Amino acid sequence: MRTLISLDTIQTIARYEAKVLFRSWFFRIFSSLALFFLILVNVALFALPSTSRWMFFGIPTSI
C-alpha cells in the first residue's frame, strides 16, 4: 500500500484546481477586492511618515 502521493500527481491536481478557481467570477471579484483592501491598508499605514509608528514597520515581516 502506497501512502505518499507523487509530486507529479500533486502538481496535476493543483493545476486543474487553479483552472477551476480562475474560471469562477466569485473568486475573481473576491480576490480583486481583497488585494485592493490590502493595498489601501498598506498605503494608509506606511505612506504618511508623520502618523506611522515604529511598531507598524514589523507588520510586513509577520505576514
mmJSON file of the N, C-alpha and C atoms, coordinates in Angstrom:
{"data_MODEL":{"atom_site":{
"group_PDB":["ATOM","ATOM","ATOM","ATOM","ATOM","ATOM","ATOM","ATOM","ATOM","ATOM","ATOM","ATOM","ATOM","ATOM","ATOM","ATOM","ATOM","ATOM","ATOM","ATOM","ATOM","ATOM","ATOM","ATOM","ATOM","ATOM","ATOM","ATOM","ATOM","ATOM","ATOM","ATOM","ATOM","ATOM","ATOM","ATOM","ATOM","ATOM","ATOM","ATOM","ATOM","ATOM","ATOM","ATOM","ATOM","ATOM","ATOM","ATOM","ATOM","ATOM","ATOM","ATOM","ATOM","ATOM","ATOM","ATOM","ATOM","ATOM","ATOM","ATOM","ATOM","ATOM","ATOM","ATOM","ATOM","ATOM","ATOM","ATOM","ATOM","ATOM","ATOM","ATOM","ATOM","ATOM","ATOM","ATOM","ATOM","ATOM","ATOM","ATOM","ATOM","ATOM","ATOM","ATOM","ATOM","ATOM","ATOM","ATOM","ATOM","ATOM","ATOM","ATOM","ATOM","ATOM","ATOM","ATOM","ATOM","ATOM","ATOM","ATOM","ATOM","ATOM","ATOM","ATOM","ATOM","ATOM","ATOM","ATOM","ATOM","ATOM","ATOM","ATOM","ATOM","ATOM","ATOM","ATOM","ATOM","ATOM","ATOM","ATOM","ATOM","ATOM","ATOM","ATOM","ATOM","ATOM","ATOM","ATOM","ATOM","ATOM","ATOM","ATOM","ATOM","ATOM","ATOM","ATOM","ATOM","ATOM","ATOM","ATOM","ATOM","ATOM","ATOM","ATOM","ATOM","ATOM","ATOM","ATOM","ATOM","ATOM","ATOM","ATOM","ATOM","ATOM","ATOM","ATOM","ATOM","ATOM","ATOM","ATOM","ATOM","ATOM","ATOM","ATOM","ATOM","ATOM","ATOM","ATOM","ATOM","ATOM","ATOM","ATOM","ATOM","ATOM","ATOM","ATOM","ATOM","ATOM","ATOM","ATOM","ATOM","ATOM","ATOM","ATOM","ATOM","ATOM","ATOM","ATOM","ATOM"],
"id":[1,2,3,4,5,6,7,8,9,10,11,12,13,14,15,16,17,18,19,20,21,22,23,24,25,26,27,28,29,30,31,32,33,34,35,36,37,38,39,40,41,42,43,44,45,46,47,48,49,50,51,52,53,54,55,56,57,58,59,60,61,62,63,64,65,66,67,68,69,70,71,72,73,74,75,76,77,78,79,80,81,82,83,84,85,86,87,88,89,90,91,92,93,94,95,96,97,98,99,100,101,102,103,104,105,106,107,108,109,110,111,112,113,114,115,116,117,118,119,120,121,122,123,124,125,126,127,128,129,130,131,132,133,134,135,136,137,138,139,140,141,142,143,144,145,146,147,148,149,150,151,152,153,154,155,156,157,158,159,160,161,162,163,164,165,166,167,168,169,170,171,172,173,174,175,176,177,178,179,180,181,182,183,184,185,186,187,188,189],
"type_symbol":["N","C","C","N","C","C","N","C","C","N","C","C","N","C","C","N","C","C","N","C","C","N","C","C","N","C","C","N","C","C","N","C","C","N","C","C","N","C","C","N","C","C","N","C","C","N","C","C","N","C","C","N","C","C","N","C","C","N","C","C","N","C","C","N","C","C","N","C","C","N","C","C","N","C","C","N","C","C","N","C","C","N","C","C","N","C","C","N","C","C","N","C","C","N","C","C","N","C","C","N","C","C","N","C","C","N","C","C","N","C","C","N","C","C","N","C","C","N","C","C","N","C","C","N","C","C","N","C","C","N","C","C","N","C","C","N","C","C","N","C","C","N","C","C","N","C","C","N","C","C","N","C","C","N","C","C","N","C","C","N","C","C","N","C","C","N","C","C","N","C","C","N","C","C","N","C","C","N","C","C","N","C","C","N","C","C","N","C","C"],
"label_atom_id":["N","CA","C","N","CA","C","N","CA","C","N","CA","C","N","CA","C","N","CA","C","N","CA","C","N","CA","C","N","CA","C","N","CA","C","N","CA","C","N","CA","C","N","CA","C","N","CA","C","N","CA","C","N","CA","C","N","CA","C","N","CA","C","N","CA","C","N","CA","C","N","CA","C","N","CA","C","N","CA","C","N","CA","C","N","CA","C","N","CA","C","N","CA","C","N","CA","C","N","CA","C","N","CA","C","N","CA","C","N","CA","C","N","CA","C","N","CA","C","N","CA","C","N","CA","C","N","CA","C","N","CA","C","N","CA","C","N","CA","C","N","CA","C","N","CA","C","N","CA","C","N","CA","C","N","CA","C","N","CA","C","N","CA","C","N","CA","C","N","CA","C","N","CA","C","N","CA","C","N","CA","C","N","CA","C","N","CA","C","N","CA","C","N","CA","C","N","CA","C","N","CA","C","N","CA","C","N","CA","C","N","CA","C","N","CA","C","N","CA","C"],
"label_alt_id":[null,null,null,null,null,null,null,null,null,null,null,null,null,null,null,null,null,null,null,null,null,null,null,null,null,null,null,null,null,null,null,null,null,null,null,null,null,null,null,null,null,null,null,null,null,null,null,null,null,null,null,null,null,null,null,null,null,null,null,null,null,null,null,null,null,null,null,null,null,null,null,null,null,null,null,null,null,null,null,null,null,null,null,null,null,null,null,null,null,null,null,null,null,null,null,null,null,null,null,null,null,null,null,null,null,null,null,null,null,null,null,null,null,null,null,null,null,null,null,null,null,null,null,null,null,null,null,null,null,null,null,null,null,null,null,null,null,null,null,null,null,null,null,null,null,null,null,null,null,null,null,null,null,null,null,null,null,null,null,null,null,null,null,null,null,null,null,null,null,null,null,null,null,null,null,null,null,null,null,null,null,null,null,null,null,null,null,null,null],
"label_comp_id":["MET","MET","MET","ARG","ARG","ARG","THR","THR","THR","LEU","LEU","LEU","ILE","ILE","ILE","SER","SER","SER","LEU","LEU","LEU","ASP","ASP","ASP","THR","THR","THR","ILE","ILE","ILE","GLN","GLN","GLN","THR","THR","THR","ILE","ILE","ILE","ALA","ALA","ALA","ARG","ARG","ARG","TYR","TYR","TYR","GLU","GLU","GLU","ALA","ALA","ALA","LYS","LYS","LYS","VAL","VAL","VAL","LEU","LEU","LEU","PHE","PHE","PHE","ARG","ARG","ARG","SER","SER","SER","TRP","TRP","TRP","PHE","PHE","PHE","PHE","PHE","PHE","ARG","ARG","ARG","ILE","ILE","ILE","PHE","PHE","PHE","SER","SER","SER","SER","SER","SER","LEU","LEU","LEU","ALA","ALA","ALA","LEU","LEU","LEU","PHE","PHE","PHE","PHE","PHE","PHE","LEU","LEU","LEU","ILE","ILE","ILE","LEU","LEU","LEU","VAL","VAL","VAL","ASN","ASN","ASN","VAL","VAL","VAL","ALA","ALA","ALA","LEU","LEU","LEU","PHE","PHE","PHE","ALA","ALA","ALA","LEU","LEU","LEU","PRO","PRO","PRO","SER","SER","SER","THR","THR","THR","SER","SER","SER","ARG","ARG","ARG","TRP","TRP","TRP","MET","MET","MET","PHE","PHE","PHE","PHE","PHE","PHE","GLY","GLY","GLY","ILE","ILE","ILE","PRO","PRO","PRO","THR","THR","THR","SER","SER","SER","ILE","ILE","ILE"],
"label_asym_id":["A","A","A","A","A","A","A","A","A","A","A","A","A","A","A","A","A","A","A","A","A","A","A","A","A","A","A","A","A","A","A","A","A","A","A","A","A","A","A","A","A","A","A","A","A","A","A","A","A","A","A","A","A","A","A","A","A","A","A","A","A","A","A","A","A","A","A","A","A","A","A","A","A","A","A","A","A","A","A","A","A","A","A","A","A","A","A","A","A","A","A","A","A","A","A","A","A","A","A","A","A","A","A","A","A","A","A","A","A","A","A","A","A","A","A","A","A","A","A","A","A","A","A","A","A","A","A","A","A","A","A","A","A","A","A","A","A","A","A","A","A","A","A","A","A","A","A","A","A","A","A","A","A","A","A","A","A","A","A","A","A","A","A","A","A","A","A","A","A","A","A","A","A","A","A","A","A","A","A","A","A","A","A","A","A","A","A","A","A"],
"label_entity_id":["1","1","1","1","1","1","1","1","1","1","1","1","1","1","1","1","1","1","1","1","1","1","1","1","1","1","1","1","1","1","1","1","1","1","1","1","1","1","1","1","1","1","1","1","1","1","1","1","1","1","1","1","1","1","1","1","1","1","1","1","1","1","1","1","1","1","1","1","1","1","1","1","1","1","1","1","1","1","1","1","1","1","1","1","1","1","1","1","1","1","1","1","1","1","1","1","1","1","1","1","1","1","1","1","1","1","1","1","1","1","1","1","1","1","1","1","1","1","1","1","1","1","1","1","1","1","1","1","1","1","1","1","1","1","1","1","1","1","1","1","1","1","1","1","1","1","1","1","1","1","1","1","1","1","1","1","1","1","1","1","1","1","1","1","1","1","1","1","1","1","1","1","1","1","1","1","1","1","1","1","1","1","1","1","1","1","1","1","1"],
"label_seq_id":[1,1,1,2,2,2,3,3,3,4,4,4,5,5,5,6,6,6,7,7,7,8,8,8,9,9,9,10,10,10,11,11,11,12,12,12,13,13,13,14,14,14,15,15,15,16,16,16,17,17,17,18,18,18,19,19,19,20,20,20,21,21,21,22,22,22,23,23,23,24,24,24,25,25,25,26,26,26,27,27,27,28,28,28,29,29,29,30,30,30,31,31,31,32,32,32,33,33,33,34,34,34,35,35,35,36,36,36,37,37,37,38,38,38,39,39,39,40,40,40,41,41,41,42,42,42,43,43,43,44,44,44,45,45,45,46,46,46,47,47,47,48,48,48,49,49,49,50,50,50,51,51,51,52,52,52,53,53,53,54,54,54,55,55,55,56,56,56,57,57,57,58,58,58,59,59,59,60,60,60,61,61,61,62,62,62,63,63,63],
"pdbx_PDB_ins_code":[null,null,null,null,null,null,null,null,null,null,null,null,null,null,null,null,null,null,null,null,null,null,null,null,null,null,null,null,null,null,null,null,null,null,null,null,null,null,null,null,null,null,null,null,null,null,null,null,null,null,null,null,null,null,null,null,null,null,null,null,null,null,null,null,null,null,null,null,null,null,null,null,null,null,null,null,null,null,null,null,null,null,null,null,null,null,null,null,null,null,null,null,null,null,null,null,null,null,null,null,null,null,null,null,null,null,null,null,null,null,null,null,null,null,null,null,null,null,null,null,null,null,null,null,null,null,null,null,null,null,null,null,null,null,null,null,null,null,null,null,null,null,null,null,null,null,null,null,null,null,null,null,null,null,null,null,null,null,null,null,null,null,null,null,null,null,null,null,null,null,null,null,null,null,null,null,null,null,null,null,null,null,null,null,null,null,null,null,null],
"Cartn_x":[0.839,0.0,0.883,0.656,1.422,0.687,1.391,0.761,1.181,2.273,2.75,2.264,1.832,1.416,2.631,2.811,3.97,3.803,4.905,4.9,4.196,4.329,3.658,2.138,1.635,0.19,-0.305,0.441,0.057,0.047,1.047,1.097,-0.055,-0.426,-1.541,-2.854,-3.087,-4.305,-4.338,-3.212,-3.156,-3.397,-2.892,-3.095,-4.579,-5.262,-6.68,-7.543,-7.18,-7.909,-7.731,-6.54,-6.305,-7.12,-7.238,-8.06,-9.516,-10.012,-11.406,-11.614,-10.668,-10.8,-10.789,-9.896,-9.792,-10.979,-11.731,-12.939,-14.109,-14.022,-15.119,-15.087,-16.214,-16.302,-16.276,-16.827,-16.786,-15.344,-14.505,-13.096,-12.399,-12.682,-12.049,-12.431,-13.716,-14.182,-13.648,-13.736,-13.273,-11.772,-10.99,-9.541,-9.152,-9.878,-9.602,-9.914,-11.046,-11.4,-10.422,-10.008,-9.052,-7.707,-7.255,-5.994,-6.086,-7.195,-7.402,-7.412,-8.077,-8.129,-6.739,-5.965,-4.617,-3.708,-3.827,-3.036,-3.449,-4.742,-5.245,-4.758,-4.813,-4.34,-2.834,-2.098,-0.651,-0.298,-0.974,-0.715,-1.118,-2.246,-2.715,-1.775,-1.205,-0.341,1.085,1.599,3.021,3.34,2.374,2.676,2.933,2.241,2.396,3.365,4.594,5.574,5.258,4.499,4.212,3.207,2.338,1.334,1.719,2.687,3.054,4.004,3.825,4.683,5.639,6.656,7.674,7.127,6.083,5.566,4.9,4.484,3.852,4.865,6.128,7.126,7.349,6.895,7.017,5.867,4.825,3.659,3.999,4.718,5.005,5.854,6.694,7.516,6.735,5.634,4.859,3.817,3.605,2.576,3.125],
"Cartn_y":[-1.185,0.0,1.247,2.143,3.386,4.487,5.189,6.27,7.642,7.721,9.013,9.267,10.493,10.89,11.498,11.132,11.664,13.162,13.821,15.265,15.607,14.744,14.97,14.942,14.039,13.963,15.212,15.687,16.896,18.098,18.209,19.327,19.274,18.087,17.945,18.358,17.904,18.269,19.766,20.346,21.785,22.604,22.145,22.86,22.911,21.781,21.759,22.511,22.468,23.244,24.737,25.159,26.577,27.014,26.147,26.481,26.664,25.792,25.894,27.178,27.517,28.732,29.98,30.054,31.255,31.423,30.369,30.485,31.031,30.973,31.419,32.945,33.581,35.038,35.467,34.637,34.964,35.059,34.126,34.154,35.384,35.725,36.899,38.175,38.336,39.55,39.602,38.489,38.462,38.712,38.087,38.288,39.707,40.301,41.692,42.646,42.43,43.283,43.104,41.889,41.645,42.3,42.2,42.835,44.351,44.928,46.368,46.809,46.051,46.382,46.32,45.296,45.185,46.313,46.699,47.822,49.112,49.312,50.513,50.592,49.486,49.47,49.721,49.119,49.313,50.773,51.404,52.816,53.688,53.383,54.191,54.093,52.93,52.765,53.257,53.11,53.361,54.565,55.156,56.255,57.564,57.764,59.014,58.8,59.286,59.024,59.734,60.803,61.512,60.755,59.964,59.244,57.8,57.251,55.854,55.754,54.701,54.473,53.328,53.184,52.169,50.763,50.563,49.199,48.699,49.598,49.174,48.684,48.947,48.512,47.006,46.342,44.889,44.149,44.847,44.176,43.433,44.01,43.257,42.011,42.017,40.842,39.729,40.028,38.986,38.367,38.954,38.415,37.336],
"Cartn_z":[0.0,0.0,0.0,-0.969,-1.055,-0.322,0.524,1.275,0.783,0.048,-0.432,-1.851,-2.106,-3.443,-4.139,-5.392,-6.11,-6.364,-6.549,-6.781,-8.087,-9.085,-10.364,-10.206,-9.386,-9.144,-8.429,-7.467,-6.73,-7.66,-8.531,-9.476,-10.469,-10.91,-11.846,-11.199,-9.984,-9.264,-9.001,-8.589,-8.311,-9.569,-10.702,-11.964,-12.337,-12.222,-12.574,-11.564,-10.298,-9.287,-9.529,-9.929,-10.228,-11.435,-12.445,-13.606,-13.215,-12.354,-11.909,-11.11,-10.235,-9.433,-10.295,-11.258,-12.08,-13.012,-13.265,-14.081,-13.278,-11.98,-11.123,-10.967,-11.242,-11.109,-9.652,-8.757,-7.33,-6.857,-7.276,-6.886,-7.445,-8.693,-9.301,-8.565,-8.274,-7.599,-6.173,-5.442,-4.061,-3.971,-4.835,-4.773,-5.176,-6.119,-6.503,-5.36,-4.694,-3.554,-2.394,-2.139,-1.061,-1.356,-2.593,-2.979,-2.872,-3.315,-3.211,-1.746,-0.878,0.544,1.171,0.844,1.403,0.939,-0.312,-0.823,-0.133,0.048,0.71,2.157,2.877,4.263,4.311,3.398,3.363,3.106,2.163,1.864,3.047,3.667,4.793,5.991,6.225,7.395,7.174,5.962,5.751,4.881,4.225,3.307,4.047,5.131,5.871,7.035,6.928,7.98,9.292,9.245,10.493,11.351,10.728,11.509,11.775,11.045,11.271,12.459,13.21,14.367,14.062,14.902,14.648,14.763,15.553,15.707,14.431,13.535,12.291,11.268,11.467,10.496,10.543,11.6,11.689,11.055,10.626,10.05,8.766,7.803,6.578,6.82,7.824,8.072,8.731,9.382,10.041,9.131,7.964,7.055,6.187],
"occupancy":[1.0,1.0,1.0,1.0,1.0,1.0,1.0,1.0,1.0,1.0,1.0,1.0,1.0,1.0,1.0,1.0,1.0,1.0,1.0,1.0,1.0,1.0,1.0,1.0,1.0,1.0,1.0,1.0,1.0,1.0,1.0,1.0,1.0,1.0,1.0,1.0,1.0,1.0,1.0,1.0,1.0,1.0,1.0,1.0,1.0,1.0,1.0,1.0,1.0,1.0,1.0,1.0,1.0,1.0,1.0,1.0,1.0,1.0,1.0,1.0,1.0,1.0,1.0,1.0,1.0,1.0,1.0,1.0,1.0,1.0,1.0,1.0,1.0,1.0,1.0,1.0,1.0,1.0,1.0,1.0,1.0,1.0,1.0,1.0,1.0,1.0,1.0,1.0,1.0,1.0,1.0,1.0,1.0,1.0,1.0,1.0,1.0,1.0,1.0,1.0,1.0,1.0,1.0,1.0,1.0,1.0,1.0,1.0,1.0,1.0,1.0,1.0,1.0,1.0,1.0,1.0,1.0,1.0,1.0,1.0,1.0,1.0,1.0,1.0,1.0,1.0,1.0,1.0,1.0,1.0,1.0,1.0,1.0,1.0,1.0,1.0,1.0,1.0,1.0,1.0,1.0,1.0,1.0,1.0,1.0,1.0,1.0,1.0,1.0,1.0,1.0,1.0,1.0,1.0,1.0,1.0,1.0,1.0,1.0,1.0,1.0,1.0,1.0,1.0,1.0,1.0,1.0,1.0,1.0,1.0,1.0,1.0,1.0,1.0,1.0,1.0,1.0,1.0,1.0,1.0,1.0,1.0,1.0,1.0,1.0,1.0,1.0,1.0,1.0],
"B_iso_or_equiv":[0.0,0.0,0.0,0.0,0.0,0.0,0.0,0.0,0.0,0.0,0.0,0.0,0.0,0.0,0.0,0.0,0.0,0.0,0.0,0.0,0.0,0.0,0.0,0.0,0.0,0.0,0.0,0.0,0.0,0.0,0.0,0.0,0.0,0.0,0.0,0.0,0.0,0.0,0.0,0.0,0.0,0.0,0.0,0.0,0.0,0.0,0.0,0.0,0.0,0.0,0.0,0.0,0.0,0.0,0.0,0.0,0.0,0.0,0.0,0.0,0.0,0.0,0.0,0.0,0.0,0.0,0.0,0.0,0.0,0.0,0.0,0.0,0.0,0.0,0.0,0.0,0.0,0.0,0.0,0.0,0.0,0.0,0.0,0.0,0.0,0.0,0.0,0.0,0.0,0.0,0.0,0.0,0.0,0.0,0.0,0.0,0.0,0.0,0.0,0.0,0.0,0.0,0.0,0.0,0.0,0.0,0.0,0.0,0.0,0.0,0.0,0.0,0.0,0.0,0.0,0.0,0.0,0.0,0.0,0.0,0.0,0.0,0.0,0.0,0.0,0.0,0.0,0.0,0.0,0.0,0.0,0.0,0.0,0.0,0.0,0.0,0.0,0.0,0.0,0.0,0.0,0.0,0.0,0.0,0.0,0.0,0.0,0.0,0.0,0.0,0.0,0.0,0.0,0.0,0.0,0.0,0.0,0.0,0.0,0.0,0.0,0.0,0.0,0.0,0.0,0.0,0.0,0.0,0.0,0.0,0.0,0.0,0.0,0.0,0.0,0.0,0.0,0.0,0.0,0.0,0.0,0.0,0.0,0.0,0.0,0.0,0.0,0.0,0.0],
"pdbx_formal_charge":[null,null,null,null,null,null,null,null,null,null,null,null,null,null,null,null,null,null,null,null,null,null,null,null,null,null,null,null,null,null,null,null,null,null,null,null,null,null,null,null,null,null,null,null,null,null,null,null,null,null,null,null,null,null,null,null,null,null,null,null,null,null,null,null,null,null,null,null,null,null,null,null,null,null,null,null,null,null,null,null,null,null,null,null,null,null,null,null,null,null,null,null,null,null,null,null,null,null,null,null,null,null,null,null,null,null,null,null,null,null,null,null,null,null,null,null,null,null,null,null,null,null,null,null,null,null,null,null,null,null,null,null,null,null,null,null,null,null,null,null,null,null,null,null,null,null,null,null,null,null,null,null,null,null,null,null,null,null,null,null,null,null,null,null,null,null,null,null,null,null,null,null,null,null,null,null,null,null,null,null,null,null,null,null,null,null,null,null,null],
"auth_seq_id":[1,1,1,2,2,2,3,3,3,4,4,4,5,5,5,6,6,6,7,7,7,8,8,8,9,9,9,10,10,10,11,11,11,12,12,12,13,13,13,14,14,14,15,15,15,16,16,16,17,17,17,18,18,18,19,19,19,20,20,20,21,21,21,22,22,22,23,23,23,24,24,24,25,25,25,26,26,26,27,27,27,28,28,28,29,29,29,30,30,30,31,31,31,32,32,32,33,33,33,34,34,34,35,35,35,36,36,36,37,37,37,38,38,38,39,39,39,40,40,40,41,41,41,42,42,42,43,43,43,44,44,44,45,45,45,46,46,46,47,47,47,48,48,48,49,49,49,50,50,50,51,51,51,52,52,52,53,53,53,54,54,54,55,55,55,56,56,56,57,57,57,58,58,58,59,59,59,60,60,60,61,61,61,62,62,62,63,63,63],
"auth_comp_id":["MET","MET","MET","ARG","ARG","ARG","THR","THR","THR","LEU","LEU","LEU","ILE","ILE","ILE","SER","SER","SER","LEU","LEU","LEU","ASP","ASP","ASP","THR","THR","THR","ILE","ILE","ILE","GLN","GLN","GLN","THR","THR","THR","ILE","ILE","ILE","ALA","ALA","ALA","ARG","ARG","ARG","TYR","TYR","TYR","GLU","GLU","GLU","ALA","ALA","ALA","LYS","LYS","LYS","VAL","VAL","VAL","LEU","LEU","LEU","PHE","PHE","PHE","ARG","ARG","ARG","SER","SER","SER","TRP","TRP","TRP","PHE","PHE","PHE","PHE","PHE","PHE","ARG","ARG","ARG","ILE","ILE","ILE","PHE","PHE","PHE","SER","SER","SER","SER","SER","SER","LEU","LEU","LEU","ALA","ALA","ALA","LEU","LEU","LEU","PHE","PHE","PHE","PHE","PHE","PHE","LEU","LEU","LEU","ILE","ILE","ILE","LEU","LEU","LEU","VAL","VAL","VAL","ASN","ASN","ASN","VAL","VAL","VAL","ALA","ALA","ALA","LEU","LEU","LEU","PHE","PHE","PHE","ALA","ALA","ALA","LEU","LEU","LEU","PRO","PRO","PRO","SER","SER","SER","THR","THR","THR","SER","SER","SER","ARG","ARG","ARG","TRP","TRP","TRP","MET","MET","MET","PHE","PHE","PHE","PHE","PHE","PHE","GLY","GLY","GLY","ILE","ILE","ILE","PRO","PRO","PRO","THR","THR","THR","SER","SER","SER","ILE","ILE","ILE"],
"auth_asym_id":["A","A","A","A","A","A","A","A","A","A","A","A","A","A","A","A","A","A","A","A","A","A","A","A","A","A","A","A","A","A","A","A","A","A","A","A","A","A","A","A","A","A","A","A","A","A","A","A","A","A","A","A","A","A","A","A","A","A","A","A","A","A","A","A","A","A","A","A","A","A","A","A","A","A","A","A","A","A","A","A","A","A","A","A","A","A","A","A","A","A","A","A","A","A","A","A","A","A","A","A","A","A","A","A","A","A","A","A","A","A","A","A","A","A","A","A","A","A","A","A","A","A","A","A","A","A","A","A","A","A","A","A","A","A","A","A","A","A","A","A","A","A","A","A","A","A","A","A","A","A","A","A","A","A","A","A","A","A","A","A","A","A","A","A","A","A","A","A","A","A","A","A","A","A","A","A","A","A","A","A","A","A","A","A","A","A","A","A","A"],
"auth_atom_id":["N","CA","C","N","CA","C","N","CA","C","N","CA","C","N","CA","C","N","CA","C","N","CA","C","N","CA","C","N","CA","C","N","CA","C","N","CA","C","N","CA","C","N","CA","C","N","CA","C","N","CA","C","N","CA","C","N","CA","C","N","CA","C","N","CA","C","N","CA","C","N","CA","C","N","CA","C","N","CA","C","N","CA","C","N","CA","C","N","CA","C","N","CA","C","N","CA","C","N","CA","C","N","CA","C","N","CA","C","N","CA","C","N","CA","C","N","CA","C","N","CA","C","N","CA","C","N","CA","C","N","CA","C","N","CA","C","N","CA","C","N","CA","C","N","CA","C","N","CA","C","N","CA","C","N","CA","C","N","CA","C","N","CA","C","N","CA","C","N","CA","C","N","CA","C","N","CA","C","N","CA","C","N","CA","C","N","CA","C","N","CA","C","N","CA","C","N","CA","C","N","CA","C","N","CA","C","N","CA","C","N","CA","C","N","CA","C","N","CA","C"],
"pdbx_PDB_model_num":[1,1,1,1,1,1,1,1,1,1,1,1,1,1,1,1,1,1,1,1,1,1,1,1,1,1,1,1,1,1,1,1,1,1,1,1,1,1,1,1,1,1,1,1,1,1,1,1,1,1,1,1,1,1,1,1,1,1,1,1,1,1,1,1,1,1,1,1,1,1,1,1,1,1,1,1,1,1,1,1,1,1,1,1,1,1,1,1,1,1,1,1,1,1,1,1,1,1,1,1,1,1,1,1,1,1,1,1,1,1,1,1,1,1,1,1,1,1,1,1,1,1,1,1,1,1,1,1,1,1,1,1,1,1,1,1,1,1,1,1,1,1,1,1,1,1,1,1,1,1,1,1,1,1,1,1,1,1,1,1,1,1,1,1,1,1,1,1,1,1,1,1,1,1,1,1,1,1,1,1,1,1,1,1,1,1,1,1,1]
}}}
